[in-house]
């Protein structure tokens, strides 16, 4: 079991990622704060800070918002915590402290914390786990508390959430009444409390919720009947939706609401990593394999259908009616990261990278101001967002304020990226993501210069804590990197051992030792399993970690008429105009077929040679509304 | 303007169609009668005959059923009328007469006829044209009345419906209150009354409803507001749904509910044929061209979306989420037939044939006992009928009793097929469909022996009313028939004139003159316009009028893995096992590609040669639940 790195031990100085982090510190977090404070006009009213002030008795008024409105504050605080590590900001920290003071005052004498129930329905506490997100909100606030503690050393929120956790433990458990959350998240929060405090009471409670889930598939139906009222009118008999259809250890396929699913799998992996329980680990591996080998888009997106924002069935991966929520791809990164801690394997790191560079990043406009919920692999502006079945698939990112859940999720992932880039065990330091900057471990400080993701060239300069310090540097090599060269101080490092996607470099390190990793990044043609109906005869292009896509603006109309020749010769070049400046485009001589006017004809459509251009998928939709397509017919 | 042939002047003796007609007379009509009489157990209660008996004061009870329940009786009677011509049946006629007696008694003193409003809401008559189908039911009963009069010479129902028409004319018109039907059909019924009686009062009223439509696009909204109650809660602001968004002469694209649309277009063509009004005819042509050149499936199916059972936009023709209701394809046949009367052109006849042999016939199980509403061009049993977006696309025909509208529509079309096969003008007899049997005209009786649709071989033996009777025999030649031979009494008929899809054969005819028309029927590869995203890189196979499809049962699983080679050599042979016995299958050496286990791989899927087999599309779904696909990738 590997150790997570503390965020303060990572400095990010990366040509690709630093810019994203700057966008978030400078644009996204302040904007979100203003929204939570109801300072932005013409956006949906939040009232989330106000709810806490009212519950704290500091202000008169009524609760306003969704039953899970508190979670917006929690997610903002978690993002702020990571942000304070990346870019210290005394004013921001003061404001966050003030928010935490209010939260503490809103906590009830018995430890209970939830402004909706405190202000609106105190008599209904803990009666509607199915719909009412009390545990969900608590989980997010626990994550925020652990993050804020790690970032600032301040434990006020941590103590608040420990009291809340104690309160929850007084309600639910083996010797209390049984309960499971309608939307998994409390398990993640409790595990974060455990990791922050070392108190196994919290990991035990997390495991209780995991173990209890699906033991009684009728749980939510019985809860609904007993209670006699509903909040949303959610169907309690849809047990797949919230993964309560079977005990988690018996679940073999990724089912239901995809965000709920990956949050749960992440907690399962976290617990399995702690306990070493083979059955739970096996369930994680089975679900991982089903999800990533039968139900995942090439972009790392998951969730094939808008109906329940859910997984559907094996190999059902429609490109234009897809869901692939940004939050779900983020949850997949969480899950992958936890699996990596148990077993550093390229199969987890490759998927983590795939989701991060494609299905997660596509969620955010390049200017940081707009966000996608749904990340399609094909859009047609006359259809997507307009026609029945396609209304959820928007051809442009809407203003980020209208989707409250994805932006803060992008924030917390990208601002804590260091944790995904590194981990360590007693004798090994793992580099998972080639993140430029530096990272400090007990054995050494390692400086990284990275040309990734645009080029396969990374160097690690090692400063061991003492000369001749022995440890293993394990560097992930992507499965696509066929010929990888490792240099030590300019000389080829021979006899390296590559196992399961990582090259292991043992050495007694000298100050200034420099490891250079280089691999070529040809454009790759990716074929899809022929069990998938939608991608038959097609290829998707990838280069490095990036999936590429074709947009109308680069290729004229009717992208469906374009063909990638079997023997296409790809060239790639760095684009020099905004907003895609600095990104690598792929170009080649392709084919356009076009028919005459008739709808149906015996005449084969004519062909012409055309220059085709593809751009990284995550950057699509930044140049106005136009057609987009990832999978293209090969000819 | 050509004359419609009276059904009693056509005798059908056709290897293909007679069997279908026998199915209908022997299976479908009696079954439907039993249902309307509530004699069948385990099907949805009809009560349709009972509603009339109660309204007639012959029985105690309450109305039961939909607001348009009366139309089931009307459609049954219309089918019975045609059936009595094809296969006289004294007992059936007696029972139909008895039903008509009841209908007459159910008519109110002021001519009003509608059991729902008479029994349930007499105070609400004519207040909710938007939802309540009063005019729709009247239209169907007028069609039944005209058909029964034509078939039997009995005019009791005709008189009933003339009184109803007079009643309607007393309600709506230029100098009365304005009104348009929510579901077009009254226009067709009134035109049938006009054709049966010659009374222009009815064609004038039909034209009134056509002219009035869309003049005030707010009509239904205003009606709804004024009335202050709703029946279904249908949205009156959706003016595309019922084609009230613009005056009909200004409509350029086929919009909204596809059955409503083609019923309206049929009435427009009928009226334009009568009045010769260029603007109305132009509108018909514009709508025809838009619909058949941009919004029609290769099967003649129309309606791309389940949302409103409607047209969507140009070139949006998804194969697996399609609607393509059987009734809509039938309505397309109606429209084509009326256009042919105005201008005999292959463009109408080809589409009429396309819809008839494919999108209409596919609606009925080969045993006549089950029916499709929705006629997909691709099904995958694990998805179709199950997953969100595909729930309306059933992989097998449900028991016909559960869909009350399509079976009687198939009945009335197929039992009156003679009217679609023939027409005449003063000096020309038109053969549109190669229907085997005979047809009597003022100039001659013509016997037809037809190998169509399986082979392109038809002979016409002419018995002129007197020797040397001069007239033109005009025989439609399908646009796909590239080399057509015409023999007269065994000798090549040279210098024939083929114009607009018809070969014109002028002659002073002798008794026994025999015209033989032969053309080859190679398997044709059909390409789709490249504006259609769904069929890119694909071909559909046709032979004669039939579209072919591939079913899992003939080709193993995963039809999407199959490819039709560019140079495929097709063979065709007659199948000899039920239920497809006697049909021509197409076989060839094709290609199957199949990937390894990975979801995504850089390895191109392997290929193998496989024997592929296609069957006529209309016969799909008769051998159990399996995959089906019309459009196949070409390689």
Interface residues (C-beta under 8 A of the other chain):
Chain A: X292 X293 X294 X296 X298 X305 X306 X307 X308 X312 X313 X316 X321 X380 X382 X383 X387 X388 X389 X480 X524 X525 X526 X527 X528 X529 X530 X531 X532 X533 X536 X537 X540 X558 X560 X561 X563 X593 X594 X595 X596 X597 X598 X599 X600 X601 X602 X603 X604 X605 X633 X635
Chain B: X292 X293 X294 X296 X298 X305 X306 X307 X312 X313 X316 X321 X380 X382 X383 X387 X388 X389 X480 X524 X525 X526 X527 X528 X529 X530 X531 X532 X533 X536 X537 X540 X558 X560 X561 X563 X593 X594 X595 X596 X597 X598 X599 X600 X601 X602 X603 X604 X605 X633 X635
